[in-house]
């Protein structure tokens, strides 16, 4: 399974509340949030948050629906996740099933 974000990827992080959700930041200033349980091919959210800076770091808050994004100009932006991106489910069988399907597709 791979994801083409059409720009250099600065960082990727798994959600702390859902083991099928991750986010990535790119050099063109965009944040992408994927939930593999909902859609394995398209992001649940894609948003440009800076114009001229390159995003270099992303981190999920372990208790609240917030992510922090850092850029190459020394700025940190706090983003609150929308309700449809807040689903918390850390059932290991969900991720195991997705990995199994992905591996079968690569054979």
WOKA-V926894 format. One record per pair of residues at least 4 apart in sequence whose ideal C-beta (glycine too) atoms are under 7 Angstrom apart, sorted by sequence separation. I is the first residue (numbers start at 0). GAP is how many residues later the second one is. D is the distance in Angstrom with one decimal. If there is no record, write none. Layout:
I/GAP/D  I/GAP/D
This chain:
4/4/6.0  25/4/4.9  34/4/6.8  35/4/5.3  70/4/5.1  80/4/4.2  91/4/6.0  92/4/6.1  93/4/6.6  94/4/6.3  95/4/6.3  96/4/6.5  97/4/6.2  98/4/6.2  99/4/6.5  100/4/6.5  101/4/6.7  38/5/6.8  49/5/6.7  60/5/4.3  80/5/5.4  88/5/6.5  14/6/3.8  24/6/5.5  37/6/6.1  60/6/7.0  69/6/5.1  14/7/6.3  59/7/5.4  68/7/7.0  13/8/4.9  22/8/6.2  23/8/4.9  58/8/6.6  67/8/5.7  68/8/4.8  12/9/6.4  22/9/6.5  33/9/5.2  34/9/5.0  57/9/6.0  58/9/4.9  11/10/6.1  12/10/5.8  22/10/4.7  32/10/6.0  33/10/6.3  67/10/5.7  68/10/6.5  31/11/4.5  32/11/5.2  57/11/5.3  11/12/4.5  20/12/6.9  21/12/5.6  32/12/4.3  56/12/6.9  65/12/6.0  66/12/5.1  20/13/6.8  56/13/3.8  65/13/6.8  10/14/5.3  20/14/4.6  31/14/5.2  54/14/5.7  55/14/5.5  65/14/5.5  66/14/6.7  8/15/5.5  9/15/4.7  19/15/5.8  55/15/6.0  64/15/6.2  65/15/6.9  9/16/6.3  19/16/4.4  29/16/6.1  30/16/5.4  54/16/5.3  55/16/5.4  64/16/4.1  8/17/5.8  9/17/6.1  17/17/6.8  19/17/4.1  29/17/6.6  53/17/6.2  7/18/6.4  29/18/5.0  30/18/5.8  52/18/3.8  53/18/4.6  4/19/6.2  6/19/4.0  7/19/4.1  28/19/5.1  52/19/5.6  6/20/5.0  28/20/6.1  48/20/6.4  52/20/4.6  4/21/5.2  6/21/4.2  28/21/4.1  49/21/5.7  64/21/4.4  28/22/6.3  52/22/6.7  28/24/6.3  30/24/7.0  28/26/6.0  4/27/6.0  26/27/4.2  30/27/7.0  26/28/7.0  48/28/5.7  25/29/6.1  24/30/3.5  2/31/6.9  24/33/4.8  22/35/5.4  30/38/6.0  0/39/6.7  44/40/6.0  43/41/5.8  9/44/6.3  15/44/4.8  22/44/6.1  24/44/5.7  9/45/4.8  10/45/6.3  12/45/4.9  14/45/5.2  9/46/4.3  10/46/4.9  12/46/5.8  15/46/4.3  9/47/6.8  10/47/4.9  12/47/5.8  30/48/6.8  32/52/5.6  36/57/5.6  36/61/6.9  35/62/5.0  17/69/5.9  17/70/5.6  16/71/3.7  17/71/5.4  18/71/5.0  17/72/6.5  18/73/6.7  19/74/5.4  18/75/6.7  19/75/5.6  18/76/4.6  19/78/6.2  0/101/4.2
